Amino acid sequence: MKHLTIIVPDGENNLSSIVGAYKIFSRANKYWVENGRKELFKIQLAGISKKVDFYDGLFSVTPHTHISAITKTNLIIIPSLNHNYLKAITGNKLLVDWIEQQYKDGAEIASICTGAFMLASSGLLDGKSCSTHWAAADNFRSMFPKVNLQTDQLITDENGIYTNGGAYSFLNLMIYLIEKYYDRQTAIFCSKVFQIEIDRQSQSAFTIFTGQKLHGDEMVKKAQAYIESKLDEKISVEHLSASFSVGRRNFDRRFIKATGNTPVEYAQRVKIESAKKALETSCKTINEVMYGVGYSDVKAFREVFRKITGMSPLEYRGRYNKEAAR
């Protein structure tokens, strides 16, 4: 039998991701038994405290065991953390060290949402791809510049390390892991029982782009402000870089280092975010929205919109603006 460890970190964390992981894997185990096979996993909640309180003591979790009692595990699930990431990491140093050692001993690791901060603090994500909640992306990049953050991805899977996007999208990661460890049939069964969409790979449709401003490059900040003030215009990056007396290549390099996007990508994201808001809140036609954010080519607008959100402008409006879609 394999061993699954669901971590219960000290501090105010996300209870739902602990309970959800436990319930889904327990149901997968039961499904296997009902179909004449043995339970695949022994599932244990483990931490460094005998009891951890949640939501000002409204709920509490009593882990099955202390991490020191687990010498060998096959899969570790790290739940979502609170939003004081530094405090969460420093307050769980024993857990971080244990996770690092277990990975070296052959365990696979899955982090949920902001649990990626704990995983990244171990150094195990350096040079690897990782996802986390889109709202935590700027903080993550500034704290862990060696990690290849992929905020558009709902799930990443690299060298026995799995990460996922934010909030309740952890349910999609659980179904993904069920298929990895059990089989496709069990994953489909669990997706139907818990009514979780199977094979969802992107969190792009849920992202609210606010601009990456947690950097110290004042020139780039001014360039960002300029781009954001010219939503209805087509911006020339050559003209923009020249206005700062910086060569185009150096301008692009500094912009990418500061924001994670090229200037062109940044302008696209700002424009599409404005288009999304218009589609959500107004009855403007697709063309009116397109012209309002500086596009004149319908095909180009649709392609960029789909690249960033994972759906067409029409599909997006149908999902988020029922009144306009009628």
N, C-alpha and C positions, 0 to 999 in steps of 0.2 A: 504493500500500500504506500502511495506517495503521501507527502506531508505538506499541508498548506498552512502558512502562518499569516494571519491578518493582524497587522500591527495596530496597537492602541497607544498612540503617543501621549505623553503628558501634555497638559494644556488644553485650551478650548479648541476643539477640532470639529470636523464634520461627522456627526453621528450616522447620518444616512448612508454614507459610503462604507462604513464599517458593517452596519446592519444589512445593507443591500448585498454586499459581497458575500457575507455569511449565508444569507437566505438563498441566493442563486446557486452557489456551489453546493449547499446542502440539498437543494432540490435536484440538482444534476446527479448527485450521489444516489438519492432515492430512486430516480428514474432508472439508473443502471441496475439497482437491486431489483426493481419491478420487472426488468427485462432479463433477469437470470444471471446478471454479472455482479461481481463484488464491488463494494464501494471503492472508488478510485482514490479518494483523498481522506486522510484524517485531518480535520479542520480544527485549528486552534487559534484563539485570540491570545496575543502575547504582548506584554509591555514591560515597563520598568517600575510600575506602581501596582498595588493590589486593587485599587479602584480609581477610575478617572471620571470626573464629573463633567457634564455638558450643559450648556445653556443655564448658567448660574445655579447649578445643582438640580435643575428640573429633571434631568435624566442622569444616569450613571452607568458605566460599564465595568464589570469585574472580569478582567482577562482570565482565561483558563490557567495561564502559567506565566512565569517570568521568562524573559528571553534566554537567560543563562541556563534554563532547563532544556532548551532545544539545541542539541548539538548538530543536528542535520535536518534541513528542510529542503523541499524541492521548488516551492513557489512562495514568494513573499508579496503581500499586497500592502502598499502604503496608502492610507486614506488621505483625503483632503485636509490641509492644515488651516489654522486660523490665518488672519491676514497680517499678523505681526510675525513675518517669516523669520527674522533674525532671532527673536525670542524662542520661536518654535524649534529652530535648529539647535541653538545653544542649550535649550532645556532638555534636549533629547540626544545628547552626544553619545550616550551609551548605545542607543538604538542605531544611530548612524554607523558607529563602528561595527556593531554586530551585523548589520545589513551588508556592509562592505566585505566582511570576512566570509559571510555565507555565500555571497556571489563568487568570491575567489574559490570557495569549496564546491561550486557547481550549481548553486541555487539560481533560479530565474527570479526577476523582480518586476512587479507592475506598480506604477505610481498613478494615483488618481488625482486629477486636477492639480491643486497647489502642493500636493505631496511630492511633486517633482522638485520642489525646493529642498526638501530633506534628502532626496536621492542625489541631486546635483551637489549638495554639500559634501557628499562622500567622495567626489571626484570621479565616480563611475560613469558619469555622463559626458565627461570631457571628450570632445571630438566626435560625439555621437548625436544623432537626431533626437529631438524631444518635443513633446507638446505639453501645454498647460492651459489654464484658463486665459482667454484672450485679454481679459482685464488685468491680468498679472504679468503680461508679457514684458512691459518696459522694466519693471522691477527685476524680473528674472534675467533679462539681458544684462542689466547693469551689475548684478551680483555674480553671474556666471557667464562671462564673455566667451569662454572656451567651448560652450555647448551650442550645437547647431539647432536653435529653436525654430520649430515649424508650427506656428500658431494656426495655420489653415488646416492642419491635419488633426483629425479627431483621435487617431490612434497612430503611434509609431511602434515599430517592432524591429529591434536591432540587437544582435548578439545576446539574446536572452533577456533583454530589458524592454519592457512595454511601458508606454506612457499614454495619457489621454488628455483631452481638452477639459472643459470646465463643467462644474455643477453636476446635473444628473446625467450627463453624457457618460459617466462612469458605467452606467448600465450597459451601454454598447460595448465598452471594453470587457465587461464580465462575459457577455455573450461571445465575444471574440476569443477570450481565453477558454471558455467552455468548448468551443470548436477545436481549439489547439490541443487541449488536453484530453477531451473525451472524443467526440466526433461530430460531424455535421448534423446528424439526426438529433443528437442531444441538444445541440445549440438551437436548432429549429424548435424543438419542444419547449425549451426554456423561454425562447423569444415569444412563443405563443402564450404560455402560461403567465408570464410577467408582462406581456404586451409591450415588448421592446422591439423597435425596428431593427432588423438584422442587416448586416453588411453596410451600415452607415459609416462613411470614412472621413467626412468633412464637418468642421464646425463653422465654416465660412459664412453660412446663412445667418448665424447668430452673432457674428462679430460686430461690435460697434467701434469703428475706427476713430480714435481720439488724437492720433498723432503721437509719435515717439518724442517726448520732450525731456526725458531724464538723461540728458547729456550736457557736457560743458562747452560745446562748440558754439560760440555766440554767432558766428557767421552762418552756420547751418540753421540756427534758431530764426535768424532774420529771413533766411531763404524760405523756411517753412511758413513763416508769417506771410510772406509775399505770395506764396503759392495759395495759401488758404484765403487770401483776400481777392484772388483773381479767379474765382470759381467759374465764371461765365466766359473766360477767355482761354485761348490756346496759348500755353506758356512756352517760350523758347528758352531752353536750358542754356544755350550758348549766350543769349542776351543776359540771362540771370547771373551766370558765372562771371561774365564780363563786368557786370555792375558791381561786383565785389572785387574786381581786379585779380581774379583767380582763373587759371587755365581750366578748360573743361575737364580734363582727365583728373586733375587734382581736386576739383570741385566735386566730381562724382565720387572720388575715393573718400573724401571727408564726409560727404552726405551718407554714403553707405555705412561707414564706420559709426556714425552718430545715430542713425535711424534704422539701419537694417534694410533700407530700401534705396534704390537709385532715385534720383530726383523725378524721373519720369514715372516710376512706380508710385512714388509718394503722391504726385499730382493725381494719378489715376485713382488712388485710394481715397483721397480727399474728395474728389469729384463724385465718385460712386457712393460714398457715404452720404453726401448731400442729395444725390439722386434717390437713394434708399429712403431718406426721410420724406422727400416729396411724394414718393410712391406710397408711403405708409399713411400720410396725413392729408393728401389733397386728391382732387379729382382731375388733375392735369393729365393730358394724354402722354403717352410714352415719348412722342416727339417734343412736346413742350418741356418735359423733364430733361430730355437729352439736350435741347438747346440751352436750357437754364444752367447746365454745368459745362458748357463750352464745347459740346460735340455737334458736328453737323452731318456726320456719316452714321446712318442708322446701324449698318453692319458692324462698324468699328465699336460703337457704343455697346451693342449687344454682346460682342465678343469680350470686351473688357469687363462688362457687368457680370457675365457668366464666369469669367476667370476668377473674379474676386468673391462672388457670392455663391457660386455653384448652381445658379439658376438664371433663367432669362428675366428681364424686367417685368414681363407680363406675369410670369409664374410668381415672382416676388410680390407683386401687387396683389395677386390672388390669395396669397398666404397671409399677408399682413394688413390688407385694407379691403375688408369684405364689402364695404359700401361702394367703393370705386369699382370693384370687380363685377358688380351687378349689371 
